[in-house]
């Protein structure tokens, strides 16, 4: 081997050894893809503006409520997730409804969310020790279910306006999670959600329950501030 070929070999070897194996994804750009085996739905993915392909990055999986759409919920979280350096992943619900899409807690949904994360990992380097869920209404209920049933290993979930079934939530997961639970005091199920939050805390989970005085099924204004409050708390070590 002559000297030029030898040096070329060394350069190629060095570049290969330094490569992450992931394509360069432009920071701040939203990408759309279909999860494996689920061609009738889609997933939105946005990397933060400070994203570096060689550095594992935390992930927030945002689950919209019934009747909503992935685009709107993705936009809802994008500014807050970006400001804290989170990869934002928003799958669209599998259940078609009159005004949008929703969720069922069943095997198909579990497989869908698993496949979403597998496909995200093929596209981008994530920090597997820092995966979080966030959901509103039925999306929050699903986030709690997926967390406690250990469908996707994660550190915790943000639950806004969720309906939490005590029997299905208090699973013997063995793991301890962080739960940020925000709920309007005018919601009919407010006393029940407050009780569930207490039970989760008594079970050893880290829980922050935030009542929203004098409002119903929504998040108080300014919404961006409350999203940041929830994210900062859930990200604490």
C-alpha positions, 0 to 999 in steps of 0.5 A: 500500500502506497503512502497516499492510500495509507493516509486515505485509509487512516482518514476513513477509519477515523471518520468511521470510528467517530461517526454516531451512525445517525443522519444529521437532522437540522435542529429545530426542524419538524419531521414526519414519519409513519411508525413501523406496522402503523401506516395509517397514523403518523409521528412528528419529531422535532429536535431542539435548536441546540441538538448535537448528533453526537450527544444523547438527548432527552426525549418528551413523548407528547400524547394529545387528548381525545378529538385532538390532532398531533400537529396541534399538540406538537406545536403546543409543546414545541417552544417549551421542549426546545427551551429545555433541550428536549427532543419532542415526539408526538404520535397521532392517536390510532382511534379516528373520531369525528373531530380528530383522533383518540386513544384506547388502552389496548395491545395495539396502542402499546405496540404502536408506542413501542414502535414509535420509540424504536423508529425514533432511535433509528433516526436520532441519538436519544438519552434512554435514561431520560425519556418522559411522557406528557399528556392531556386528558385521555393522553394523560391517562394513557401516559400514566398507564404506559409508565406504570405498566412499564411499556416504555422505560421512562422517568415519569409523566406530566398529566394534565386533566387526566382521568386516572383509574386507581385500579389500573394505575396502582400496578406493582411496577416495582419502579418509582416515577415522577408524576406532575399532575395538574387538574382544574378544581371545577372538574367533576373528577377533581376530588378523585384525582387528588386522592389518586395523587395522594395514593401514588405518593404513598406508594413511593412515587415522587408526585407534585399535584397542582390544583388549578383554581376555578377552571375546568378541563384546561391548562391555566394561562399563561400555558407556556409558563405552566408547561415549563413549570411541569417540565422543569420539575419532571426533569429534576434528578 
